[in-house]
Amino acid sequence: MSYQPNDPYLVPQTAPPTLSLPQRGMRATTQGPSVSAGAAVTGPQAQRATELARRHELLERLGVPTAASQDFDELARDMATQAGFLYGFVNLFLEEQTFVGLHQPPADSGYVIVGRTMSHDHGWCPEVMARKKALPLHDVHASPRFSGNHVVDAVGIRSYFGAPLIHDSGTVLGTVCVIDPEKRPLSEARRLRDIVIDAGAQVMDRIAQAPVR
């Protein structure tokens, strides 16, 4: 896929464009979150902290890496290739969205190069986590609810397809998703949705094969 020279998201330069998304280094997080002594945690904040602690405990018990993984990178690449999308992610929801699997264009492609982490407030994966089912957005601007998003402005994304990673215990570990700067025909939505759902099943199969601690 290609853009015309006047496309604001194609930067005609050799070096990769400046990243607008958070690009803090990947952390190999093996312990759960900590709460300061005496801190009062109530309501939604308490629920998020409980869910995060449960997620950490399950990932550690299953022996699932919480840092960049070549196996998950390959799964992200295969998913993006099948869908014909520029970017693919295997995303664990830890203190931040953590891309243990990542596929994206080469650094000299002119497209935005993303990091391995992103705020919980950005993107559409938080919606997938909340609804616990796939979210197909063939054109993010087709719905006012999803058109206003930091990722739209930072990366110029027009299409998103994501699916949750749900353990047999019911714990939602994260998501898989593909994103792209070009919108897709509505007629393609079902096929693309099925690709990410199948990729999510592959990730969970891989997790199930990890050595239990």
N, C-alpha and C positions, 0 to 999 in steps of 0.2 A: 504494500500500500504506500502511497506517496502523497505529498502535499504540494500545492503551488508555492512559489517563492514568497508570496505575501502572507502565507499562513503564520500567525503569531507564535505558534508552538514549534515551528521548524527554524532552528537557529543555524544559519549558514556559516559554520565555523568548524574548525578541526577539534577543538576542545569540547567536552560535553557541556551542555547548558547548565546554568546555575540551578541548583535544586531548591525548590520552594518548600518541599516537605521536610519534616524533621529527618536528619540523617545521623543520629547518634549511633555509635558503634554497637554491634550486637553483643549482648551480654549473655554469658552462659549461666543463666539463672537456675540454681538447683535448690534454693530454699524459698519458702513462701514469703509473703509480705510481712512486714513488721509494723506494729502500731505502738506509738509512744505511750509510755506508762501514764495512766490517768486521762488519756484522750477519750472523749465521749464520742462514740460512733453509733449513730442511730439512723433509722429509716433506710432510704435507698443506698446511702453510703455503707451502712452495715451489711446490706444484702450484697453489694458489689464486693466488699472485703471477704465475705463468707464464700462467695462463688470463686473468687480468685484463689483463696486458700485451698478450696476443694480441688480446683484445677491443678494447682501446683502439686498437691499431694498425689493426685492420680497420675500426673505425668511422671513424677519421680518414681512412683511405685511401678509404673509400666516401663521405665527405662527409656522414655522418649526424650530425645535431645531437644533442648530449648535454645540452642544456638544453630547457626547455619549448618545445613545438612546437605551433602551431595545427593543423597537419595531423594530428599524432598525437592532439591533444585531440579533434578531430572523429572520428577512428577510434575512440577510446575511448568517446565519446558514442554513436556508432552501434551499437557492440557492446553497450553497456549497455542501450540502448533496445530492440534486438532481443531481448535476453534478459529484459527487464523487471526489471533489477537497478538498485539505486541508485548503485553505484560501478563504474567501468570504468577500467582502467589499461593503458598501454603502458609496460613496465618494463624498463629497461636495467640490467644488473648491473655497476656500476662500483665505486668505493670503498664506495658504499652502493647499495641498490636505488633507482633514480632514475626517477621517473615523468615521462618526456618527454611522455606522453599521459595526461590525467587528466579523468575526468568524475565529478562528485559532486553531491549535493543543494545547493540554494542556501544561502547563509550563514545565512539567517533561517529555515531549515526545521526547526530543532530537532535535526537529526541531526549526528553528529560530522563536523567538517570536517578532512580530512587534508591533510598537507603534501606536498611533492614528493620527499621522500627518506624512507627507512626502513632500519633496520638489516638486515644480511643474516640475522640470527637470527630475524627476525619474519615471520609470515605463512607461506603455503604455497608461494609461488613458488620458494624454495630447493629444495623437493622436486621441482618441475617441472623445474628446471635439472638436478638430479641424475639424474632418470629419463629426461629428454629425450623425454617424451611427455605428452599431456594428463592432467590430474588433475581428475576430476569429483567434487565433494563436495556432494551434494544436501542433506546434513545433516552438518555437521562433527562433531556429537556422536554420530553413528552409529558412529564408529570411535574407540576410545581413543587411537590413534596421532595423530589429527588434532584431537581435541577440546581438548587442552591447548595453548593458543597465546596469546601476548600479544595478538594481534589480536582474539581472541574476547572477552577481557575489556575491551579498550580501546574497541572499536567495536561489540561485541555481534553479531559476524558468525555467521550460521547456515549460509550456503551459499557455496561457492567453486567456480568453474570456471576453470581456467587451461591455457594451452598454451605450449610453448616457441617461441622465435624462433631458428631454426637456419639459419645461412648455408650455402651450397653447399660451403664449405670444411670444414664440420663444426663450426665454432665456434658455441657457443650464446651468443647476444648478450643474451638476457633472456627475457621472457615477455609475454604478454597475459593479462589475467584480469578477471573480474567477481566482486564480492562483494556480499552483501546480508544484512540483519538477519533475514530470514525464510527458513526452510528451504523446499526445493522437493520436490514429489512425485518419487519414484524414477522414475516413468514419464516425467518430463521430462528426465531426466539425459542421454540420448543427444542430444536436440535441443539442449540447452544446451551440451553438449560440442562439438557440431559448429559452433555459433556462434562459440565462441572459437577453434577450429581454423581456421575460415574467416577470422576477423579476423587471426589470426597470419599467414596466407598473404598477406593484404592488406598488412600491415605490411612483410613481406619483399619484396613486389612494389614497394612504395614505396621501400624501401631500395635495391633493385636499380636504380631509376630515378634515384637521386641521382647527381650528377656525381662521377665517380671522380677522385681527386686523384693 
